[in-house]
Amino acid sequence: MRTRPTTRRRTATTLATATAIGVALTALPASAATGGIDPHFPDDGNSGYDVAHYDVRIAYDPARTDHLDGDTTVTARATRPLDRLSLDLKGFTVASVTVNGAPARSFSRSGEHKLDIVPARRLAGGATFTVRVKYAGKPDAEGWHTLADGGANVAGEPHSATSWYPSNDHPSDKATFALTATVPDGWTAIGNGRPGPTTTARGTTTFRWNEDRPMATYLSTVAIDRFTVHRAQLPDGTPVITAYSPDATIDPAAEAEQQDILAFLASKFGPYPFSSAGAIVVGMPKDPGHGPVALETQSRPTYSGAIFDMSVVHENAHQWFGDSVSFTDWRDGCLAECFAQYANQLWEEHKGSDLDTGFYAFELAANKDSPAYWSTKLYDPGAGKELDSALYFKGSLMLHALRRTVGDDAFFTTLRRWTADHAYGNASFPQFEALAAQVSGQNLTGFFDAWAHGTTIPANQYLYPGTLAPLAK
């Protein structure tokens, strides 16, 4: 993601009067707090089950920006016997909850963001089960953004999914995703993955999208507008679907360049990991300054206003680093942002720039004497710093220094091994450190201690490896 600052998430059985709070899909002992799997977001997620699939069905009329109707079914596998479980959902009035087709014995709020559900029967460990939630109300603005022309889109990190459907809102629990979105005739709904059949009835049109590869919840999206939709194909037949809001800029050259960029990234990182590609280019938000400039929504990144090469490189590099290979937890943000930002440097090199005497030398010269620049760790930067600018700038310096330390062959072999070994799963930054050392045959402990775990400028041996040198005065 590139945000603006960096140029670049009771016992009643009805929730009609519940406050707008988020909850995490989790397996609960009868009297235990949920969460605890992520030190940065201790109330998110739980290891008591694995979600396999989300079937999200929504109806939205842009004339009623304060209302969305939702009907979501979550299919999961219990990893231990469950007497109760809970779901993540901000706001809305929940009309009903069923578990395996039977009405839940009860559902209620607890803590700050839990919708506790007691099924009619205990769920056996290892059993596959479904939870269906019907709900309605105003989508939460953390992830759901109303556009100036009346449309809407979803984008946000680390949280956005809970703004519009119940989920296990933690990137460690990835699942496939089906979206069915009904909107008034004349409007279009764009989602992740490949499109399915479109149908019309009684003045509405229903769009269907399917992402067949596991996806972290914050990467799911829907965008609703009077889109202009362009279709193309990659050389292997992969569909490229690019949608533009009415007030977005359509640049045919930038659109065509998406395919060149994907081919370039594939040459560095391995084959493109998804069955569809493209972009969602939304127009002006109703609330200027709210929401990210761009986000790596899976298979089809979201952009604000227009697309251009550096943004397309960054968000599509995330399709490998962050989307296909996702975090273990939010301490691992460098696995996405450090690599996506360095992909921008690789693109500049591809176009003729010398990274040693250009990007690296100038970035280092500008920040070498700034203690604040070096003060954030790249692995586990701390609560509230999960997407700190250090991951973008200090992080891309680190990767270039690593490349000069181990050499091009070992560096790019490591990147391709990483994306292949962990495809469609989760991994941690310490695992990347171990792989880099294994592939290079070098002891990289000192290097990563200085760059990823340190809070001061690295010693010269790690700052100027190989062909790197201080900028001549």
matplotlib code that plots the C-alpha trace (Angstrom):
import matplotlib.pyplot as plt

x = [0.0, 1.1, -0.7, -0.7, 1.9, 4.3, 3.4, 2.3, -6.7, -25.5, -27.5, -30.2, -30.5, -30.9, -28.3, -30.7, -29.4, -25.8, -23.1, -20.9, -18.0, -15.7, -15.4, -13.0, -13.9, -12.4, -12.9, -13.6, -13.4, -16.6, -15.1, -12.0, -11.0, -10.5, -7.5, -4.0, -2.2, -0.9, 1.0, 0.2, -3.6, -4.2, -8.0, -7.9, -8.1, -7.8, -6.3, -9.3, -10.4, -9.4, -11.6, -11.7, -14.2, -16.3, -19.5, -20.4, -23.7, -24.5, -27.1, -26.2, -28.0, -25.7, -28.8, -28.8, -25.1, -26.0, -27.3, -26.0, -27.8, -25.5, -25.8, -22.4, -21.7, -18.3, -17.1, -14.4, -12.8, -12.7, -9.2, -10.6, -14.1, -16.1, -18.9, -19.0, -17.2, -17.3, -17.1, -15.5, -18.0, -18.2, -21.6, -24.8, -27.9, -27.6, -30.9, -30.0, -27.2, -27.2, -24.6, -24.7, -28.2, -29.7, -30.4, -27.7, -28.7, -27.7, -25.6, -24.4, -21.8, -18.9, -15.8, -15.0, -15.4, -16.9, -20.1, -20.2, -22.2, -23.3, -24.3, -27.2, -24.8, -21.1, -18.8, -16.4, -12.6, -11.7, -15.3, -16.1, -18.9, -20.7, -21.9, -24.4, -25.0, -27.7, -27.2, -28.0, -26.9, -24.4, -20.9, -18.1, -15.9, -12.6, -12.8, -15.9, -15.4, -18.2, -17.2, -18.1, -20.2, -22.2, -20.3, -18.3, -15.2, -13.5, -9.8, -7.9, -5.0, -4.7, -8.5, -11.2, -13.1, -15.0, -16.6, -18.8, -18.8, -18.2, -14.7, -11.7, -9.9, -6.3, -3.9, -2.8, -6.2, -6.6, -9.5, -11.1, -13.7, -17.0, -18.8, -22.3, -23.2, -26.6, -26.8, -29.3, -29.2, -26.6, -24.1, -21.3, -19.7, -16.1, -14.4, -11.4, -10.6, -12.6, -16.1, -19.0, -22.5, -24.3, -28.0, -30.8, -34.1, -36.6, -34.3, -31.2, -28.1, -26.2, -22.5, -20.5, -16.8, -14.7, -11.1, -10.0, -6.7, -6.6, -6.8, -6.1, -9.3, -7.8, -7.1, -10.8, -12.7, -15.8, -16.1, -19.5, -19.7, -20.7, -17.5, -16.0, -14.5, -11.6, -10.6, -7.4, -5.3, -1.7, 0.1, -0.9, -4.6, -4.9, -7.7, -6.8, -9.8, -9.4, -12.3, -12.5, -14.8, -16.4, -14.1, -10.9, -8.3, -8.1, -4.5, -4.3, -0.5, -0.4, -3.1, -1.2, 2.0, 0.4, 1.2, 4.8, 5.1, 3.6, 6.0, 9.0, 8.0, 7.5, 11.0, 12.3, 9.9, 8.5, 5.2, 2.3, 0.4, -3.3, -5.9, -6.8, -5.2, -5.9, -7.0, -9.8, -9.4, -11.8, -12.6, -12.7, -13.8, -16.8, -14.5, -11.1, -8.1, -9.9, -8.5, -5.3, -4.0, -3.6, -3.9, -2.9, -6.4, -5.7, -5.6, -6.8, -5.2, -7.2, -5.9, -7.2, -7.7, -5.3, -2.7, 1.0, 4.0, 5.5, 2.2, 1.4, 4.8, 4.4, 0.9, 1.5, 4.7, 2.5, 0.7, 3.8, 4.9, 1.9, -0.9, 0.3, 2.9, 1.2, 2.4, 2.4, 1.4, 1.6, 5.2, 6.1, 5.0, 8.4, 7.7, 5.2, 6.3, 10.1, 9.8, 7.1, 9.1, 12.3, 10.4, 10.1, 13.9, 14.2, 11.9, 14.0, 17.1, 15.2, 14.8, 18.5, 19.1, 22.3, 20.9, 24.3, 25.2, 21.6, 18.9, 21.1, 23.7, 21.3, 18.8, 21.7, 23.3, 20.0, 19.3, 22.7, 22.8, 19.2, 18.8, 15.0, 15.4, 17.1, 15.1, 12.3, 13.0, 12.0, 10.9, 8.4, 8.5, 6.1, 2.4, 1.1, 4.0, 3.0, 3.1, 5.7, 7.5, 10.7, 9.4, 9.3, 12.5, 15.0, 13.5, 14.4, 17.9, 18.2, 17.2, 19.7, 22.4, 21.5, 21.7, 25.2, 26.1, 25.1, 25.3, 22.6, 22.3, 21.7, 19.5, 17.0, 17.2, 16.1, 13.2, 12.0, 12.4, 10.5, 7.5, 7.5, 8.0, 5.3, 2.9, -0.7, 0.4, 1.9, 5.5, 7.6, 10.5, 12.8, 12.0, 13.1, 16.4, 17.0, 16.3, 18.6, 21.4, 20.7, 20.7, 23.8, 25.8, 26.7, 26.2, 23.8, 23.1, 25.1, 23.6, 20.0, 20.7, 22.0, 19.4, 16.1, 16.5, 18.6, 17.5, 20.7, 22.5, 24.3, 28.0, 29.9, 30.5, 26.8, 26.1, 28.6, 28.9, 30.2, 30.1, 28.3, 30.2, 29.5, 28.4, 31.5, 31.7]
y = [0.0, 3.6, 6.0, 9.7, 10.4, 7.9, 8.5, 6.1, -1.4, -8.9, -11.8, -10.5, -12.5, -9.4, -6.7, -4.0, -1.7, -2.8, -0.2, -0.2, -2.3, -4.8, -8.4, -11.2, -14.6, -16.8, -20.0, -19.5, -21.6, -21.0, -18.3, -17.0, -13.8, -14.1, -13.0, -13.1, -14.4, -10.9, -8.7, -5.6, -6.4, -8.7, -8.8, -10.0, -13.6, -16.9, -20.3, -22.3, -22.8, -22.1, -20.3, -22.0, -19.8, -16.6, -16.3, -12.6, -11.4, -7.7, -5.2, -1.6, 1.4, 4.5, 6.7, 5.3, 5.7, 4.9, 1.4, -2.0, -5.3, -8.3, -12.1, -13.8, -17.5, -18.4, -22.0, -23.1, -26.1, -26.3, -27.1, -28.1, -28.7, -25.5, -24.6, -21.0, -18.8, -15.2, -13.1, -9.7, -7.1, -3.4, -1.8, -3.1, -4.7, -8.5, -10.1, -13.7, -16.2, -19.9, -22.5, -25.5, -24.3, -24.3, -21.1, -20.3, -20.9, -17.3, -14.4, -11.4, -8.7, -8.8, -6.8, -4.1, -6.1, -9.6, -11.1, -14.3, -17.1, -20.2, -22.9, -25.3, -28.2, -28.4, -28.4, -31.3, -30.8, -31.2, -30.7, -28.4, -26.0, -23.0, -19.7, -17.6, -14.0, -11.7, -8.1, -4.5, -1.0, 1.7, 0.4, 1.5, 4.3, 2.6, 0.5, 1.6, 4.8, 6.8, 8.5, 12.0, 10.8, 8.5, 5.3, 3.4, 1.3, -0.7, -0.2, -0.1, -1.7, -3.3, -3.4, -3.0, -6.3, -5.8, -2.7, -4.8, -8.5, -10.7, -12.3, -13.6, -10.3, -11.4, -12.1, -15.4, -16.9, -16.8, -18.1, -18.2, -15.6, -15.3, -12.0, -11.4, -7.7, -6.4, -2.7, -0.5, -0.8, 1.5, 0.8, -1.8, -3.8, -4.8, -7.4, -9.6, -12.5, -13.4, -12.3, -14.7, -14.4, -11.1, -11.1, -8.4, -8.3, -5.6, -2.7, -4.2, -5.9, -8.6, -9.0, -12.1, -12.4, -15.3, -15.3, -18.9, -18.4, -17.9, -14.2, -12.2, -10.3, -6.8, -7.6, -8.2, -5.5, -4.3, -1.1, 0.3, 3.0, 3.8, 2.3, 2.2, -1.3, -2.2, -5.8, -7.3, -10.4, -11.3, -13.5, -16.6, -15.7, -14.3, -11.7, -8.1, -6.1, -2.4, -0.3, 3.5, 5.7, 8.5, 11.2, 9.0, 9.6, 7.1, 6.9, 4.2, 4.2, 3.6, 1.0, -0.9, -0.7, -2.8, -5.8, -4.9, -4.3, -7.7, -9.3, -7.5, -8.4, -12.0, -12.1, -11.1, -12.8, -15.8, -16.4, -14.0, -15.8, -15.1, -16.0, -12.4, -9.0, -5.3, -2.3, -0.5, 3.3, 5.2, 8.9, 11.5, 10.5, 12.2, 13.0, 14.2, 12.8, 9.8, 6.4, 5.3, 6.5, 2.9, -0.5, -4.0, -5.5, -9.0, -9.6, -6.1, -3.2, -0.1, 3.3, 6.8, 9.0, 7.5, 4.9, 5.5, 3.2, 3.6, 3.0, 0.1, -1.4, -1.1, -2.4, -5.3, -6.3, -6.8, -9.5, -11.6, -10.0, -9.5, -11.1, -14.5, -14.7, -13.0, -12.1, -14.4, -11.4, -7.6, -7.6, -8.8, -5.7, -5.4, -8.6, -6.5, -2.9, -3.3, -5.5, -3.5, -0.3, -1.9, -3.2, 0.5, 0.7, -2.4, -0.8, 2.3, 0.2, -1.6, 1.8, 2.6, 4.0, 3.0, 2.2, 2.3, 5.9, 7.0, 5.8, 4.3, 6.9, 9.9, 8.3, 7.5, 10.9, 12.6, 10.6, 9.4, 12.0, 11.7, 9.4, 9.4, 7.8, 4.8, 4.5, 2.2, -1.5, -3.2, -6.4, -5.7, -1.9, -1.6, -1.1, 1.7, 1.5, -1.6, 0.5, 3.1, 4.9, 3.2, 0.0, 1.8, 3.8, 2.2, -1.1, -0.6, 0.5, -2.7, -4.9, -3.2, -3.6, -7.3, -7.7, -6.2, -8.4, -11.8, -10.9, -10.9, -14.6, -15.4, -12.4, -13.0, -16.8, -16.0, -13.9, -16.6, -19.3, -17.3, -16.7, -20.3, -22.0, -19.9, -19.3, -18.7, -19.1, -17.1, -16.6, -14.5, -12.2, -14.4, -17.2, -14.8, -14.2, -17.9, -18.5, -15.6, -17.2, -20.6, -19.6, -17.4, -19.7, -16.7, -15.9, -12.9, -12.5, -9.3, -7.9, -8.4, -7.4, -4.1, -3.4, -5.2, -5.3, -2.3, 1.3, 3.1, 3.5, 0.2, -0.1, 0.7, -3.0, -3.5, 0.0, -0.2, -3.9, -4.8, -1.9, 0.5, 3.6, 7.0, 9.7, 11.6, 15.2]
z = [0.0, -0.6, 1.6, 1.3, 4.0, 2.4, -1.2, -1.0, 8.0, 27.2, 26.2, 23.8, 20.6, 18.5, 17.8, 16.8, 19.5, 19.5, 19.1, 16.0, 17.1, 15.3, 16.2, 15.2, 13.9, 16.5, 18.4, 22.1, 25.1, 27.1, 29.3, 27.6, 25.8, 22.1, 20.0, 21.2, 18.0, 17.0, 19.4, 17.4, 17.3, 20.3, 19.9, 16.2, 15.1, 16.9, 16.1, 17.0, 13.4, 9.8, 7.3, 3.9, 2.0, 2.2, 0.3, 0.5, -0.9, -0.7, -2.1, -2.2, -3.7, -4.1, -3.5, 0.1, 1.1, 4.7, 4.0, 2.8, 3.0, 3.6, 3.7, 4.3, 4.8, 6.3, 5.8, 8.3, 9.9, 13.7, 15.0, 18.4, 19.8, 19.9, 22.1, 20.8, 18.2, 17.1, 14.0, 13.1, 11.9, 12.5, 12.9, 11.2, 12.8, 12.7, 11.9, 12.2, 12.7, 11.7, 12.2, 9.9, 8.8, 12.3, 14.2, 16.7, 20.3, 21.0, 19.7, 21.7, 22.0, 24.4, 25.0, 22.4, 19.2, 19.6, 18.3, 20.3, 18.8, 20.6, 18.1, 18.7, 18.9, 19.9, 16.9, 16.9, 16.5, 12.8, 11.6, 8.7, 9.6, 8.2, 9.8, 8.0, 9.1, 7.7, 8.5, 7.4, 8.1, 7.4, 6.3, 8.5, 7.1, 8.1, 5.0, 3.0, 1.2, -0.5, -3.7, -4.7, -7.6, -5.3, -5.9, -3.2, -2.8, -0.2, 0.6, 3.8, 5.7, 8.2, 8.6, 5.9, 5.6, 8.8, 7.3, 5.0, 5.9, 8.9, 8.8, 10.6, 10.1, 10.4, 7.5, 8.9, 8.0, 4.3, 2.3, -1.1, -1.8, -3.8, -4.1, -5.3, -5.5, -6.5, -7.5, -9.5, -13.3, -14.7, -11.9, -12.0, -9.2, -9.5, -7.2, -6.8, -9.2, -12.3, -13.2, -13.2, -14.7, -14.6, -14.3, -14.2, -12.4, -11.3, -12.0, -10.5, -11.9, -10.0, -10.5, -9.4, -8.8, -7.6, -6.2, -6.3, -4.5, -0.7, 0.2, 3.4, 4.4, 4.1, 0.4, -0.5, -2.2, -3.9, -5.9, -7.2, -9.7, -13.3, -14.5, -17.9, -18.1, -20.4, -21.0, -22.3, -21.9, -20.8, -23.3, -21.4, -21.6, -18.1, -18.3, -17.5, -16.4, -15.8, -14.5, -14.4, -12.4, -14.5, -13.0, -13.2, -15.8, -18.6, -19.9, -22.7, -22.5, -18.8, -19.0, -21.7, -19.6, -16.9, -19.0, -19.5, -15.8, -14.9, -17.4, -15.8, -12.3, -13.3, -14.7, -11.2, -8.8, -10.7, -12.6, -11.9, -9.1, -9.9, -12.5, -13.2, -13.3, -13.9, -11.9, -10.2, -10.7, -8.5, -8.6, -6.0, -2.5, -0.9, 2.0, 0.5, 2.2, 3.5, 2.5, 0.8, -2.5, -3.7, -2.2, -3.4, -3.4, -4.6, -8.4, -9.1, -7.2, -6.4, -7.4, -6.8, -9.8, -12.3, -12.8, -13.6, -13.8, -10.4, -8.6, -10.9, -10.2, -6.4, -6.1, -8.5, -6.8, -3.8, -5.7, -5.0, -1.7, 0.6, -1.4, -2.6, 0.2, 3.2, 6.7, 9.6, 11.7, 11.5, 12.7, 9.2, 7.2, 5.6, 3.7, 1.7, 1.8, 1.7, -1.4, -3.2, -2.7, -3.9, -7.0, -7.9, -7.9, -10.0, -12.5, -12.6, -13.1, -15.9, -17.6, -17.3, -13.8, -11.8, -8.4, -6.7, -7.7, -8.0, -5.7, -3.0, -2.8, -2.8, -0.4, 2.0, 1.6, 2.4, 5.6, 6.9, 9.6, 10.7, 13.7, 13.3, 9.8, 11.3, 14.6, 13.4, 13.1, 9.9, 11.6, 14.4, 14.1, 17.1, 17.6, 15.5, 13.1, 11.1, 7.9, 9.0, 6.2, 7.3, 5.6, 2.3, 2.4, 4.9, 3.7, 0.1, 1.0, 3.0, 0.1, -2.2, 0.4, 0.7, -3.1, -3.1, -0.1, -1.6, -5.4, -8.0, -8.6, -4.9, -4.4, -7.2, -6.5, -3.0, -4.2, -6.6, -4.0, -1.5, -3.8, -4.9, -1.5, 0.3, -2.6, -1.4, 2.3, 5.1, 6.2, 8.6, 8.2, 10.2, 7.7, 4.9, 6.7, 7.0, 3.3, 2.2, 4.3, 3.0, -0.7, -0.4, 1.8, 4.0, 7.6, 7.4, 11.1, 11.4, 8.3, 9.4, 13.0, 11.7, 9.1, 10.1, 13.9, 14.6, 15.4, 14.4, 11.1, 10.1, 10.4, 7.2, 6.4, 6.1, 4.7, 1.8, 0.8, -2.7, -5.2, -2.8, -1.7, -0.1, -2.5, -3.6, -2.2]

ax = plt.figure().add_subplot(projection="3d")
ax.plot(x, y, z, "-o")
ax.set_aspect("equal")
plt.show()
